[in-house]
C-alpha cells in the first residue's frame, strides 16, 4: 500500500510444484494506516462497446479505457474518494492479480527517475489491468506498457498468477521495473522492501524489465556490485527501518517454510533470498498461517510472554489495521471452469476465518457486496471486525475458542469446495456460473452464521470477566 506513507502489506507467492495440490497461489494482507478501512467484495461485469476515459479520484491519472473488458472479481474500498483500490481478483480467463505491495527505492535511483505525480498508482492498478489480460505473463507486459506511457506515482510490487505461472513485478521508480517468474518448485515472500535479486538479461522466459534499465543504471553509475546486476542492491534500501519493519516478516515466513535452511537467519538479516524452495510442500492453510501470524511462539509475539521491548521491536504480519487478506488459488486438479478460488478474510487475519469463493460467478453475497457506513452485523466486514475486537479484548480467555472456530470452519470450507467441484463437473456455461454464484451465497451465509455464533458466545462469556464485580462476604 502506498496511498499513505506508512501503510504496508505482506505478500506470498507459491509455484504449482511447491504447493501440495498443484495450485498456483498469490496472496497478500492489505494493510492500511487507519485502524478501520471498510472493504467490499464484488464482481465487476464484462463490458463492450465502451467509449470512456478513466480519471483517478486519487491523483487525476487519466487513461482512455479499452472498448471491451472481461468480468472480474475485486475487493474495493468502501470510500471511493481516494480511488477504487480494487486490490485483487480473478478475471474470467482465470488470471489473478494482487496489487500492490508497497516498495521503496533509494535516493540515488529516484534522483534520476523520480515518481510521476499523476502516474499509475495502487488505487488504479487492478481496474486498469485485470479486465484486459489473458495470462500472468501478459499481466506484467500490460502493466509495463502503462508504466512506460503514464509513469508510476509510487513504488509497488504486483503479483500475477494463472494455472501455470506466478510472476512478481516490482516498479521501483517513475519508469523502471523488473519482474521475475517464480519457479514452479519455489515460493517467495515480499514485505515492503524491494526483494527481487539478480536479473538475467539473457533469459526473457523468466525475467522481464523496463526498456533501457541497463543503460539507465550504467549511465548514472548506480550499480554497487562488481560482479552482478542485483535489482535489490541497485534500486532498494537497507535501513534500520527495514530491519524492524520489513525483514522480520520475511524471516518468520522462511523460518516456517525452511526450518533447516533458514535456521541461521535472524529477524534483521538483510540478505535473505527472495525465492526459496520449501522443505515441504505448501497448502492453503500454511499460507493462511503466515498471513495470520504475529511471530507466534517467539519472544517477539506482541500477544505473547516476551518482555516489553521484544514484543514491540518488530512489526507483525497480521495487524489491527489489516483491511482484508486474500489468497488467490488457481487449481490444476479440477476443470478450469471452476478452478479459480478466491479466499477472502475481512478484518484482522489473526482472529477471523478465510472464506472461499469460486471466481466464475456473476454476483457476490449481499453481506460482502453491500457495506454500511457504521457497524452492522449483517455486513461481513463489520461482523469480522467486531469478532476480532472481542477476541483480542480477552485474548488469553478467548483465543482457544477462536482458534477452534477457525479450524472447524476451515475443515467445512474444504469439504464444501470438494462437494461443489463434484457437482460442477456436470455443468457448463451460464448454468455453471449460476450454480457457482449460488454456492458462493451458501458459503457466505454459513460462515457468517458461525462467526455470529462465536461472537455472541464470547460476548456472553465476557460479561463474567468484568473488573466491575464484587463478591460479598457471607458473614456481613
N, C-alpha and C positions, 0 to 999 in steps of 0.2 A: 504494500500500500504506500502511495506517495502523495496523496492529496494533502496530508498533513506531515510535517517533517518527522515527527516521532512515531508515526504509525508503522506497522510491520506485519509480516506473515512468516509462516514456515511451510515449505513445500517438500513433497516426497514424490519420487518417480520410480516405477518398477517395470523392468522389461519382462516380456512374456515367458522367458525361460527361467527367470528368477522368481516368478510367482508360483504358488502352489497349484493353481488350476489352469495355468497358461494364459491368464488375463494380462493385458497391459493396464497399468494404473498411473494416473496423475492425481495428486491430492494436495490440499492446502488449507490451513487455517487463515481465514480472512480476519485480520486483527485491525482494530481502529484505535484512535486516540481516546475517543469518548467511551464511557462505560456502556452506553446503550446506543446502538445504531440499528434500528429495526430493518429486517430483511424479508423479502418475499421469495417465493419460488413459482415461476410462471413458465408457460410455453408461448414463445413468440411465433405467430403464424407465418407461413410462407407468403411471399409477395411476388407479384408480376405486374408488368406494365407501369412500374412506378416512375415518377418524374419528380424527385425530391432532392433537396440539399440538406444535409445534416449540419447543425450548428451546436457545438458542445455548450451546455449551460455553464460548465466549469471554466473553460478558458477560451471559448469562442472559436475553437478549431472548426473549420468549415470544409466539408467534404461532399462532393457530388456522389449520391448513392447509386449503386447499380440498379438497373431496371428490375432485376429479379433477385430473389434471395430465398434460401431454404428456411424451413421451420427449424427452431432450436429452443432448447431449454435455457433458463437463466435464473440467477438469484439477484435481482436488482435491489437497490436501496429503496426504502420507503419514501425518503425525502429525495426528490429528483432535482433539487435546486443546484446540486453540485455535480450533476451529470447522472447518467443511467447506472453506472457502476454495476454492470450485469455479471461481472466476475467469472462465471464458469458455466459450462453446459455442454451438451452434445447436440450436433445438428442431425438432420435426417439421413446423412451419409455415414453416421456413426463415427464422426470425428469429434474429439473432445478438446476443449481449450480451458485453461485456468489462467486468468490474468488479473492481478500480477503479484509477483514477489518483488518488493522494493529492493533495489541495489544501488550502491553509491560508488561513484567514480572518484578518483583522486584529483587534486587541484591541477596537476601537470597536464593531464589529458583534457580536462574541461577548459583550461586556458585557451586551447587551440580549437576546440569544438564544443562550445557551450550549448546548453539546452535552449530550445526554441520555445518562447513563452506560450505561443498558441499552437504548439505542435501536438503530436499524438500523446495522450496521457491515459492513465489507467481507466478513467471514467468512460472512455470511448472504445477501449481496446477489444471488448468482446463483441459489441454490436456492429463494429466496423470490419470484423474479420470472420467470426464464426459462421454467419449465414452464407459465406461465399467460398468455402474451402472444401476439398474432397479427400484430403489426406493430411496426416500430421506434417509431412514434409512441405506440402503446399501451404500449410498454415504459416510456417516460417517464411517461405518465399513471399506470400501475400503481405504479411506484416512488414517484411523487409522493404517491399516496394512503397508501402505507405510511409515508412520512416524516411526513405530516400526522398519522397515527394514533399512531405509536410514537416519533417524533422520530429524529434522527440522532446517532450516537455520535461522529462524526468528519466531517471534510471529504473528499468524494470526487467524482471525475469518472467518469461512466459512459457507455459508448458502446453504441449500438444500431444495427443495420442490417437491412434486408430488401432485396428486389430493386430497390426504387425509391428508398429514402431512407436517409440516415445522420443520426442525431441524437446530440448530445453534451449531457449533463446535468451541471451542477455543483451539488452540495449543499454549501453553504458553512457554514451554521450549524445549530443544532439543528432548525430547521423551515423555513429559507428556501433556495430553489434557483431556478435558471433553466435553460432548455435551448434550444438553437438547432439548427435543421436545417441541415446542411452543404449549401450549394448544389451542384447536380449537377456543375457545372464547376469545383469547387474542392476543396481539401484543407485539413486542419488538423492541427496538431501541438500536443500538450499535454505539459508536463514539470513536474508537481508545483507549479504555480503557477496560481491562478485565471486563466483565459485568456479567457473569454467577455467581449466588449466591450459595445457599445451594444445595448440591448433596445428593440424597437419594440412597445409595448404595444397598438398598433392592428393588429398583424399576427399573429394567433393561428395562421395557417397555418405560419409559420416560426419562431415563438418560443412557449415555454411558461414558466410561472413559478408559484411558490407563491402561494397565496391571501394577500392582504394585504401583499405585499412592498413595493409602492409606499408604502402607508400606514406601514409599519414604518420605512422609510428617512426619510420626511418627519417622522414623529413624533419621531424621535431626532436629526434634523439630521445625517444621515450622508453626504450627497452632497457631495463636494468640488468638483464642477464646476458652472458657472453655466448651461451651455447643452446638457447631455446627461445621459442616465441610463446610465452605463457601469458594468456589473457588476464589472469588474476594478478600476476605481478605487474603487468604494464598498466592496466586500467583500474585495478582495485585498490582497496585500502587495507591497512593492517595497524589498527589503533587500539588504544586502551578500551574505547567504546566497543569495538568489535569483540574484544576478548571477554567482555562482560555481558554483552547483549546478543551477540551472534554465534560465535564459535561454540559456546556451551551447548546449544541446541543440537548442532551437528555432532558434537561429542556424544551426547546422550543417545542419539539415534544410532550412530555407528557402534557404540558400546552394546546396544541391543542386538543389532543385526550381525555384528562381527565381534563377539566377546573375546576371541583369541587374538585376532589380528589387530584389534583396536585397544588391546589391554594397556599399551604403553602411552596412549594418548591421554591428555588432560583436558579439562574444560577450556583452557586457554591456548591449546595447540593451534598454531597459525597455519600449519602446512598439512592439515588433514586432507586426504584425497577427496575429490568431489565425487568420482564414480568408483563404486566398490562392488565386488562380487560377494553376496551374502554367504555366510557359513551354513545357512539352511534356507529353504525356500520360504517365501513370504506370502502370508494370507491377508485377506482384507482386515481381519481382526488385529493383525500386527500393525498395520498402518493406522488403524483406529487407536491402538495403544499409544503409539508415538504422538499422534496429534492430540490425545487426551492428557499427555504426561506433563508432570511438573517436577522432574528429577526424582521420581518415585524411588523409594528405598535407597536414597543417598542423603548425605548430610545437607545437600543444597535444596531439599524439598521445602518450599515456603509453608507447606501444611504439615511438615514433619517435625522431628525432635532435635534437629541440629541447633547450634547456638544462633543467636540473632544475626550475627554477621554472615554466617554460612547460608542461612535461609533467605537472605536478602541480596546476596552478592551477584547472582546471575538471573537473567530474565528467563522465565519459564516458557515452555512451548504453548500450553493451554493458558489462556488469560481470561480475566473477568471481562475484558473488552474485546473478546473474540465475537464478531458479529454472527458469523456462521462458519462451519467447516464442511468440506466436501471431499468426496473420493469418487473419481470418475473411473469406473471399471468397464473396460471393453473386453468381453469374454470371447474365447475361441472354442469353447466346448459345447456351444449351442448354435442354432441358426442365427445368422447375423441380424435377422429381422426383430429379434427380441434379446439381443446380446448386450446392448448397452444399458448399464445400470448406474444411476447417479445417486450415491449415498449422501444424504444431507443431515447435518446436525445444526440446529439453531441454538444460539447462545453459547454458554461456556462448555467446551467439549468434555472437560473432566467429569461433569455431573449429568450429562444428557446422552441419549442414545442416538446412533446413526440410523436413519430411516431410508430404505432403498426404494427408488422409483425407476420404473422402466422408462427409458428415454423416448421410445416410439409411442408417444402419447400426444393428444391434441388439447389437453387441458390439465390443470392440477387441482387438487382438492381445495375447497374454499378456505380451509384453515391455513393453507400455505399461500394461496393466491391473494386473499384479501388481508389487509393489515390495518387494524385500528390504531389511532394515534396514541391511545393510552392503554394501560394494562387491561387485557381481556382474555380470559382463559379459553375462548373459542379460537384464538389465534395460536398457531403452532409456535411462532416466535415468542410471544409473551408467555405462553404456558411453560416453555423451556427456561426462559429467563427466571420465572418465578420459582420453578423447581430448583434451579441452580442456587438461587439466593437462600432458599430454605435449607438445602443440604449443607452449604458452607457455613451457615449461621450456627449449626450444631454438628460440625464435621465429625468429631470423634464418636458421637452418638448415632449419626445418620449415614455415615459413609458406607458401612457394610450393606445396609438395606438398599442404598443407591447402586452399589456395585452388583448386587444380586438382580436388581431390576434391569440393569444394562445387559447382564449376561443372559437372562431369560428372554429378553426382547431380541437380543442378537440371535439366539437359537431359533426363535419363532420366525424371524426375518429370513434366515437361511432356508428353513422348511418352506416358507411361503414362496420364495423365489423358485425353488425346485417344483413346487406344485404348479405355479404359473407356467414355467417352462414346459412342463409335460402337456398341459392343455394347449399352449400356444403352438405346438407342433402341428396341430390340426387346422390352424387358421392362417389367413393371408390377407394382404391388402388392408382396406378400410376396416374389415371385420376384426383383424388382428389389432389394429390401432385402437379401436373402440374397446376391445376386451382389455388390453393393457391399461388404458386410461381408467376403466372401471376398477381394475385390480389395484391401481395406484391409490384410488379413493379408499378402498378397503384397507390397504396398508396404513394409510394416514389415520383413518378412523381408529384402527386397533391400537396403533402406537400412541395416539393422543389419549385414548381412554386409559391405557396403562400408566402413562405419565400423570394424568389427573389422579388416578387411584393412589399412586405413591405420594403425590403431593399432599393429598388430603390425609393420608395415614400419618405422614411426618408432621403435618401441622397439628394433628390431634395429639401425637406424642409430645410435640414441642410445648404444649400447654403445661405439661408436667415438669418442664425444665426451667421454668421461670425462676429468676432470683428473688422475685417478689412473692416469697412464700414464708410461712411461719408455722412451726409446729408447737402447739400448745402443750405445756407441761400438764399432764393429767392430775397432778397434785394441787394445781392452782384452783 
